[in-house]
């Protein structure tokens, strides 16, 4: 049990532990990402496997985080979602990865997370990443920001 009176297997009850220990312990609650450069250095299959792993992990981390936050007192029930949930989504080289199968998976599993958020009265907020700039002078950046 933690100070609030409930347990979460991904949040260590002793938050004074070394940061590295806590980060590793809480990894399932945090999204992960990769870079275009890393993807481009891999074989196409290895890169796609990694993207699948990241997409699945990130969507599951959202669900787990909503589940955790749903047990907090009402004023604390809010989850901020970042645009890094789908790594390389707007990268022209990797757009081909996001086929109907991947998008169907995302839709199905994000629906579960959304239902869980409604069930536990968890507010969801979506925030853009650092490269989302609607006021950019570069039209490609604006287009990718909208996507």
C-alpha positions in Angstrom: 0.0 0.0 0.0 1.2 3.5 -0.7 0.4 6.7 1.1 -3.0 7.0 -0.7 -4.1 3.6 0.5 -3.9 1.5 -2.7 -1.2 -0.6 -4.4 0.2 -0.4 -7.9 2.8 -2.9 -8.9 4.5 -0.4 -11.1 4.9 2.4 -8.6 7.4 1.7 -5.9 6.1 2.6 -2.4 9.5 4.1 -1.5 9.9 7.1 -3.9 13.1 8.1 -2.2 15.0 5.3 -4.0 17.7 6.0 -6.5 16.2 7.6 -9.7 17.6 4.8 -11.9 15.9 2.2 -9.7 12.6 4.0 -9.9 12.8 4.6 -13.6 13.3 0.9 -14.2 10.6 -0.1 -11.8 8.1 2.3 -13.4 9.1 1.6 -17.0 5.8 -0.1 -17.9 4.0 3.2 -17.1 6.2 5.3 -19.4 6.1 5.5 -23.2 9.3 4.8 -25.2 10.5 6.1 -28.5 13.2 5.8 -31.1 14.9 8.0 -33.7 14.7 8.0 -37.4 18.5 7.7 -37.5 18.4 4.5 -35.4 15.6 3.0 -37.6 17.5 3.8 -40.8 20.6 2.0 -39.5 18.6 -1.3 -39.0 17.4 -3.9 -41.5 13.9 -3.0 -42.5 12.6 -6.1 -40.6 14.5 -5.2 -37.4 13.2 -1.6 -37.6 9.6 -2.7 -38.2 9.9 -5.2 -35.3 11.1 -2.4 -33.1 8.3 0.0 -34.2 5.7 -2.7 -33.4 7.3 -3.3 -30.0 7.2 0.4 -29.2 3.6 0.9 -30.5 2.4 -2.0 -28.4 4.3 -0.9 -25.3 3.2 2.7 -25.6 -0.5 1.8 -25.9 -0.2 -0.6 -23.0 1.6 2.0 -20.9 -1.3 4.4 -21.5 -3.8 1.8 -20.3 -1.7 0.9 -17.2 -1.3 4.6 -16.4 -5.0 5.3 -16.7 -5.6 2.3 -14.4 -3.2 3.6 -11.9 -4.4 7.2 -12.0 -8.0 5.9 -11.8 -7.3 4.9 -8.3 -6.1 8.4 -7.2 -8.3 10.9 -5.5 -10.7 12.6 -8.0 -8.7 15.9 -8.5 -5.6 14.0 -9.5 -7.2 11.8 -12.2 -5.6 13.3 -15.3 -3.2 11.7 -17.8 -1.2 13.7 -20.4 -0.6 11.8 -23.6 2.3 12.8 -25.8 2.6 12.7 -29.6 5.4 10.2 -29.3 3.0 7.3 -28.8 3.4 6.4 -32.5 7.1 6.8 -33.2 8.1 8.0 -36.7 4.5 8.3 -37.7 5.0 11.4 -39.8 8.5 10.4 -41.1 8.1 9.8 -44.9 10.5 6.9 -44.8 8.5 5.1 -42.0 4.9 6.1 -42.9 4.6 2.8 -44.8 4.9 1.0 -41.4 1.6 2.4 -40.3 -0.6 0.1 -42.5 -4.2 -0.7 -41.8 -3.2 -3.6 -39.5 -1.1 -1.3 -37.3 -3.8 1.4 -37.3 -6.5 -1.2 -36.5 -4.5 -2.4 -33.6 -4.1 1.1 -32.3 -7.8 1.9 -32.7 -8.8 -1.3 -30.9 -6.4 -0.9 -28.0 -6.8 2.9 -27.6 -10.6 2.3 -27.4 -10.0 0.1 -24.4 -7.9 2.8 -22.8 -10.5 5.4 -23.5 -13.3 3.2 -22.0 -11.1 2.7 -18.9 -10.6 6.5 -18.6 -14.4 7.1 -18.8 -15.1 4.3 -16.3 -12.6 5.8 -13.8 -13.4 9.5 -14.6 -9.8 10.1 -15.7 -9.3 13.2 -17.9 -7.1 12.7 -20.9 -5.0 15.5 -22.4 -3.0 15.3 -25.7 0.0 17.5 -26.0 2.3 17.8 -29.0 6.0 17.0 -28.9 8.8 19.4 -29.3 8.8 19.2 -33.1 5.2 20.1 -33.5 5.2 23.7 -34.6 2.1 25.0 -36.3 3.7 28.5 -36.7 6.8 27.2 -38.6 8.0 28.9 -41.8 8.6 25.4 -43.2 5.4 24.1 -44.8 6.5 20.4 -44.3 6.8 21.0 -40.5 3.3 22.5 -40.4 1.9 19.6 -42.4 3.6 17.0 -40.2 2.4 19.0 -37.1 -1.2 18.8 -38.3 -0.9 15.0 -39.0 
